[in-house]
Amino acid sequence: MERKYYLHKYQTFEALQQAIEDYIQFYNNDRYQERLNGLSPLEYWAKAA
C-alpha cells in the first residue's frame, strides 16, 4: 500500500497526511489476516490482552 504515496500526487500536505491516517486506520482495524485467525490486528491484540 505504501506505493500509493509514490503513485499519487497530493495537492497539499494535509491531503497526504489524511491519506496516511486513513491507511493506518485500515491497517490496524480493517485488515483481516488469516494468520491472526481471521481477525484484524486490533481485534487480535484486544483478545490477547
C-alpha positions as CSV (number, residue, x, y, z in Angstrom):
1,M,0.0,0.0,0.0
2,E,2.9,2.4,0.5
3,R,3.2,2.6,-3.2
4,K,0.0,4.6,-3.2
5,Y,2.0,7.6,-1.9
6,Y,4.6,7.4,-4.7
7,L,2.0,6.9,-7.4
8,H,-0.4,9.7,-6.4
9,K,0.5,13.3,-6.4
10,Y,-1.1,15.0,-3.4
11,Q,-2.1,18.7,-3.8
12,T,-1.5,19.6,-0.2
13,F,0.4,18.2,2.8
14,E,-3.0,17.9,4.6
15,A,-4.2,15.6,1.8
16,L,-1.1,13.4,2.2
17,Q,-1.5,13.4,5.9
18,Q,-5.1,12.3,5.7
19,A,-4.3,9.5,3.3
20,I,-1.6,8.2,5.7
21,E,-4.1,8.4,8.6
22,D,-6.7,6.5,6.6
23,Y,-4.1,3.8,5.8
24,I,-3.1,3.5,9.4
25,Q,-6.8,3.1,10.3
26,F,-7.2,0.4,7.6
27,Y,-4.0,-1.4,8.6
28,N,-4.9,-1.6,12.3
29,N,-8.7,-2.1,12.1
30,D,-9.9,-3.4,8.8
31,R,-7.1,-5.6,7.5
32,Y,-8.2,-9.1,8.4
33,Q,-5.4,-11.7,8.3
34,E,-5.7,-15.5,8.1
35,R,-2.6,-15.9,10.3
36,L,-4.4,-14.0,13.1
37,N,-7.4,-16.4,12.9
38,G,-9.3,-14.1,10.6
39,L,-9.1,-11.1,13.0
40,S,-7.8,-7.6,12.4
41,P,-4.6,-6.7,14.3
42,L,-6.6,-4.6,16.7
43,E,-9.1,-7.4,17.4
44,Y,-6.2,-9.9,17.9
45,W,-4.4,-7.6,20.3
46,A,-7.6,-7.0,22.3
47,K,-8.3,-10.7,22.5
48,A,-4.7,-11.4,23.6
49,A,-4.7,-8.8,26.4
